[in-house]
Amino acid sequence: MIRKKNISFYLLFICSISLCAQNSSFYKKSDTLNTKRRNAIILTESAMAGGALIALNQLWYKDYPRSSFHFKNDNNDWKQMDKVGHFMTSYYIGKVGMQALNWAGVSKKNQLIYGATSGFAFLTAVEVLDGFSEEWGASPGDILANAAGTGLLVGQELLWNEQRITVKYSFHQTDFAKQRPNTLGENYLQQALKDYNGQTYWLSANIWSFNKKSSFPKWLNVALGYGAEGMLFGNSNAANSTLQDPYRQFYLSLDLDLTKIKTNSEFLKSVFSVVNFIKIPAPTLEINTKGALTFHYLYF
C-alpha cells in the first residue's frame, strides 16, 4: 500500500520526470539512435530513481524498526484504492520512460524493455524497502498492481502501437477528511493526495482511435471510473466499520484527450501532454454498491 505520509512522494516523482520529458518536446526527435541523448537519459533517470530511494530510506523507513524480509497482505485496505494508485503510477512512469527513449531515437523494442518497465522496476524497489520494514512488509497486491499498470502500457503498444486507453485521475473534497485530518489531509492539496474518499481513477478510451475513419472528434473520450467512500481507516474491519459504511462507486463519463487537440504552439502541446492525466469534469453516471444510481451534471 502507498502509505498516507508518502503518497505525495510518488506523485511528485511522476510530475518531475514528466516535466523533464516534456522539455524534450522543444527539440526534434532523433530519427536514429542518439547515444548522447540516450546516455543522458539513463544517467538522469538512474540518479533520480536512486536519489528517490535513498530519500525514502532516510526520511521514512529509518524511523521504523527493521526486520527480515517479509510479505504483508493488505489487499482489503482502502477498498483497493491504493492498488489503483499503484496501477496509475506504474503506467505513467513507464510511459514517460518510453517517451524519453523515443526522443533519443532508441528502437521500439528497447523502449518497451527498458522504458515501459521503469515504473514496475522503481515501485518494486520500493516494495523491497517495505519488505525489510517491521511496520509494513512487501505487498503482493501492490506488486500485482504495478505489473498491471506496466501491462496496460506495453500491451497497447504491442497491439496497436499507440495508447488508445489512458489512466486518469480526478478529485473532489469530502467531509471525511475533517474527521481524520492527520490521516486524510488538512487542506485541499493534502486531501488530493491522501483522501481516497475523494479520489476517482479512470480508464479513458479515445473513441476515434478505434475507428479512424469515423466522424467522431479526435479528442473525444469515453471513461470508466472507480472510487470508494465512507473510509476513515484502511481496514474496513477496524473502527471504520462502526463509524461508517464504506462502499464502492463505478462511473461512466465523457472525457477529452488533450493531446489530440490541434495547436501549432509547442508550449501548449507540452502543457496538454503534462496535464492529460487529469480527468476533465463532465456529466457522469454513477452506480454504487449500495444500489444507488445517480446522475451528476458535472462530476469532479
N, C-alpha and C positions, 0 to 999 in steps of 0.2 A: 504494500500500500504506500502511495506517496503521502508521507506524513504531513500533518497540518502545518508545521512550522517550516517545512522546506519545499512545499509545493511551488511557492513563488520562485524558488531557485530554478526549477525545471523550466518554468515558463520564461524567465529572464534569459536562460540559456538558449532557448529556441529563438527568442527575439533577437538576441545578439548575433547568432550565426546567420539568421535570416537577413539582417541588415547588412552583414558582411557580404553575403552572396548577392544581394540586390545591388550593391555598389558596382559589381562587375557588369551590370546591365549597361553601364555607360561606355563599355568597351565592347568591341565586336568579338563575338565568339570565334575561337580559333577553329579553322577547318581541318587542321591536322594537329597531332599531339604537340602541345607547347610544354616542354619539360620544365621551363622556369615557372610557368603558372602552376603546373601540377605539383611541383615540389613546394611551392609557396603554400598551396592549399593543404598539402599533407602536414607541413610544419605548423601552420596556423591551427588547423583542427586538432592536431595532436597536443599542441600546447594548451589550447582551450579545454579540451577534454581532461587532460592530465591535471591542469590547474583547478578545474572544477571538482575533480575527485579529491584532490588534496584539500581544497577548501571545505568540502563536505566533511571530510575526516576530521579536520581541525576544529571546525565551527559547530559540528553537530555530534558526530559519533564519539568524540573523546569525552563528552560529558556523561556518557552512559557506560556501564560495565561491559567488558569484552567477554567473549565465550568462544568455545569451539564452534566451527561452522555448523549451522543447523537450519532447518526449514520451519516455517510457521504458516499454517493455513488461515488466511484472513479473507477467504473468498466470500464470507457472509457479511462483511463490513460495508457500511455506507451504500447498501443496495447495489454494490458493484460499480458505483460511480467513479471510484478511484481507479478501477481497472480500465474504464473507458478513457480516463485521463492518460493512463499509460499508453493505451492504444493510439491516441492522438499524438502524444509526444513522440513516440517511436516513428510514426508516419512522417511527421514534419521534419524531424532531424534527418531522417533518411532522404527525404525529398530535397532538402537544402544541400545535402552531401552530393546527391546526383547532379543538381543544377551547377554546383561549383565545378565538378569534374567535367561536365559538359562544356562549360565555358573554357576549360583548359584543353578541349579537343580530345579528351580521353574516350576510348571506344565505349560503345553502349554496353558491351559485356562487362567491362571493368567498372563502369558507372554503377551497374547493378550489384556487382560483387563487393566493391569497396565503398561506394557512396550510399546506396539504398539501405545497406545493412548497418550503417553507422549508428542509427538510432537504437537498434536492438543491442549492438555491442556496448554502447555507452550505458544504457539502462540496465543491462545485465551486470556490468561492473558495479553499478550502484547496489544491485541485489546481493552481490558478493559482500559488500560492506555491511549490508543488513544482516547477512548470514553470520557474521562474526560479532554481532551486537546481541548481548543477552536480552536487551529490551525488545528487539524486533524479531529477526530471523528472515531469511530469504523466503519470498512468497512465490510458490509455484503459479498462482493465479496471475501475479504481476508479469512473470516471465512469459506466460502464455499470451497475455495481452500485448506485451512488447512484440512478440513474434507475429501476432495477428496484424498489428499496425504495419510492420515491415512487409508482411504477406500481401496486404492490400496494395501497397505501393508497387512491389515487384510484380505481383500478379497482373496488374493492369498494364504495366509496361510490356510484359511478355505477351499479353493477349491483344492489346490494342495499340501499343507503342505510344500511349498518352494516358493522362489521368482524367478519366471521364467522371469518376466519383471521388470527391474530396471529403475530408473530415473537417467539420466546422464547430464553432463554439458560440454560445450566447449566454447572457447572464441578466438576471433581474434580482433586485433586493427582496429579502423575505424578513418576516418577523422573528424567525428562529435565531438569527444571529444576535438579536437583542437579549435572548435568554442565555446564551453562552458566548459572549463576545471574545473571550480569550481564545476559544477554540474556533469559532466561526467568523471572527473578524469584527473589528471595532468601527471601521469606516468602509466606504464603497470599494476602494481598491483592495483592502484586505479581504472583504467578503467575496469579491470577484474571484479571488484566489483560493479562499478557504471554505466558503459556504456551498456545499454540494446541493443544498436545497434550491438554490437559485441558478445553478448551472444546468445547461442543456447541451448535449453533444449530438451532432447531426452527421448523417451521410447525405451529402448534397450531390445530386446527379445532374449533369448537363444534358438537357433534352436533345439539343441539336446534334451533339456529338454521336448520338446513337443512330441518327438518320440525317446525314449531312446534305441530303437533297430536299429536306423538308423546309417549310416556310417559318419554322419556329425561330424566334430571335436567338442569336448565338449565345447571348448572355443569360438566358432564362434557365433556371434550375428547378427541380423538384426535390424536396428534402424530407427525410425521415429522421425524427429526433427521439432522444431518450433522456429522461430526467427522473428525479425522485424527490419527495418532500416528507416532512414530519420527522427529520433526523436530527436529534440533538447529540447522539452518541454514535460511534461507529457500529457497534454491535447491537442489533435490534433486540437481542435477548437481555441487554443490560437495562439501565434505568430508562432508556429510551422507550421501552415497551410500556412502562407505567405512566409516562408523561404524554406521549404522542402515539399516533398510529401511522407509522411510515408506510408509504405506498409508492408504486412506480407510475411513471407517466410516459405515454407514447404520443408522438406528434406527426402530423402531416402538414407540410407548408410549402410555399414557394420561396425561391432564393435567387440570388444573382451570382454569376461568375464574373467578377470584376475584371479578370484578366482577358476576357473576351470582348470588353468594351473598346471600340476603336478610338484611338487617340494617337496623334503624332508626337505627343510630349513624352520624352523618355522619363522625365521626372514622375509624371502621372502613372506611367506604366509600372515604375518601381513602387510607388505608393500603393497602387491597386494590388500588386503582387504580394506586398507585405501584409496588407490588412485583409486579404482574401480568406483568411482562416476564420473571420468573424461572420456569423450568420446574419444576414440582413433582416431586420424586423419586417414581418409580413403577416397577412391573415393566416391563421393556423387552426387546425382541428386537433383537439386533444382528447384522448381516451385514457383513463387510468384504471388501476387495479381495484379501485373502489366501485367501479362500474359506471362512473360518471362520464358523459360525453359533453364536451364544452367547445364552443367556437370562440376564438379570440380574434377580434378585429385587427389587432396588431400585437403580435407576441414578441417579446424580447427574450 
